[in-house]
Amino acid sequence: MDLSRLNKNQLNAVTNASKYIRVVAGAGSGKTRVLTNRICYLIESGISVKNILAITFTNKASNEMKTRVIEQMGIGYAPLIATFHSFCVRFLREEIPVLGYPRDFNILDEEDKTKVVKEILKEKEIDKNYIDHKEMINFISYIKTNYYNQEFKVNMNMFGYDKEQDKKKLFEAYQEKIKKMRCLDFDDLLVKAYEILVACPDVKEKWQKRYNFVLVDEFQDTNDIQFDLIKLIVGKNNSLFVVGDPDQTIYTWRGANLKIIMDFERFYPGATTIILDENYRSKAKILNLANALIKNNKKRVSKDLITNNGDGEDITYYELEDGHSEANKVVNLIIKDRDKYDYDYKDIAILYRSNYLSRDIENALVRNGIPYKVYGGVKFYERKEIKDSLAYLRLLINKYDDVSLERVINEPKRGLGDTSLEKFKAIATTYNISLYEAIKENLEVIKRNEVRLAISNFFDIIEKFSNKDLNGDLVNLLDDLLSESGYYKMLIDQDEEERKENIKELMNNMTYYENNNSDPSLSGFLQEITLFTSQDEMDTSNHVSLMTIHTAKGLEYKDVFVIGLCEGVFPSEKSLMEDSENIEEERRLAYVAFTRAMEVLHLSSNRGINYVVHASNTPSRFIKEVEGYYKDCNVVMSFNNDRRPMYGGYGNSYYSKTPVSRPTSSYSSGESAIKQKETNNINWGVGDKVNHKVYGFGVVLSVKGQLIDIAFKDSKIGVKTMMGNHASLSKE
């Protein structure tokens, strides 16, 4: 294999003989190349592909690495390269019978999970003002993510003890219900794999012997249960190679633990650390800006990104009058950049902190006839006709899947009313059987002959197609099923041609799956698409891409716009109310946003009303924090405004008009917008009752100078440390 294209540190990472290796790979430093070459190097060194396991963050990354390894090595197939969830599904298909589940379990997506939770809350007659379905869904995930290795016990001293007890009982009812349905949710995929590996030493030993070399991508985003799974597979004898960047840890809100990558050498004494700091993506001015920003974080592995790509274009920052003006400015710059740099629309991305910020931008793009696509919205596999088609297919494999049955038994309409459905659910509960069995074996409950006949015909169709070859031609299987079930006729009657086209696209995906898998099956296809992510929907058609920064992780564009850089928006208001760790994560998120840009980077904010903080927007602290970048470096960061310049006296900055002093609406001397709003003068004492505009009711646990610890009634919020004079707080 040819390793001549690797730089010194990349080559060291690929060929290093250490048992445990941590590669700290800066943005754009070629980590995928290193991972791919590391796998190829192991294979060339005589390691069997069957003994190598690589874990990636997305299916897109997994498929890319598989293709590279196969092409580079000239072999027929690659080692197992999969996401955590995909690996756990593979593991469970083989091992889950020890927990009393069948191998052909179905996987609930978030919509399915919501339906089950709502059903339980209805059965238990829980008032939504007491516990709503969103709170319960979050609680379920919280228990599984944080208590996978211990029993969750409600603390007698916990605020809202009775409510927590009720939620715990609802959690148990949820688990019982989905097990009866022979289903797992996303969290279960990890939890059940962990349970088996811990409880069954023989199984653990088998898998440790199977995979002697374990590689993990995006290691900075690993959470506790994922790391425990890695440790169980690696054991004491296997090799572990991890790649990640603490500066790009942006998923702590969903469990990522920064300490895992930071403390790797403590978990694996004697581990080797290799730093990749040469960036192959971006121009120098972009990297200098990103370096200046991230240096403000304390919890990181020190490094500065460098590049040989040249200085590049000046970075611009615009502060506009309002969101409408900001959107118009962005669109004008897109038009200008396409003409100046000969960019295609697909070379351009607009990034933002939260989805709601896209509205003004979308309107401006539409007005100017610019094609665009929003990623992270309603995904292809969440569209109704696709969900319906998949539900039909899931029933062929698992007739205990009540969620899928309820979804399609009246698609098309067969006349089964809610009253009859409730009777069947009662029968299923009484006799502890599936809803499918309850309806099929008790059709006499349905009084109207035509409805009874329609439902009976539905079951005949499901039974007929269940007996077909489910590992054969999946396209014809679905096509015939939707035809015989009357689903196609329903779409024709409703003049839903676009929905039929979407189903054809689903069939194209089926064909791709069958052509790219050595052992294709309906079960395998359903598994693959259930684990689909936002990035897997990326396409190469010519449009401007709009997405949150979280969605943009791992992507790159020639021309990047980061909008909404306003205090309380980015960083978010929530992070400003919490501790410094949350601000560091917001700063890492900005760092990720800036380093998506290859050649041109535009930053912007606006002075419009922020309805989150109920005040006019002021520039993000992140803009102030990079002042040193354009003061100390021989580069230019332009601060412009369509009406008048906002900033003056910054070394090499240039202006469209004469500079003026910073307006009083901006922060000064390092004071943030949030500080300016702290106007309450309340003397707090332990036990005082608190009302927070966002978090609601709470009680003061302790007072430490200007800081107070508050236990909020909402268990999802828990205990927060806040400034006692914050404007959002009032005493009850």
Beta strands, then each sheet from edge to edge (+ up, - down):
strand 1: 20-25
strand 2: 52-56
strand 3: 80-83
strand 4: 106-108
strand 5: 183-185
strand 6: 213-216
strand 7: 239-244
strand 8: 272-276
strand 9: 315-320
strand 10: 348-352
strand 11: 372-374
strand 12: 544-548
strand 13: 557-562
strand 14: 597-606
strand 15: 609-610
strand 16: 615-616
strand 17: 637-640
strand 18: 689-692
strand 19: 696-704
strand 20: 707-712
strand 21: 719-723
strand 22: 729-731
sheet 1: 3+ 2+ 6+ 7+ 1+ 8+
sheet 2: 4+ 5+
sheet 3: 11+ 12+ 10+ 13+ 14+ 9+ 17+
sheet 4: 15+ 16-
sheet 5: 21+ 20- 19+ 18- 22+
end
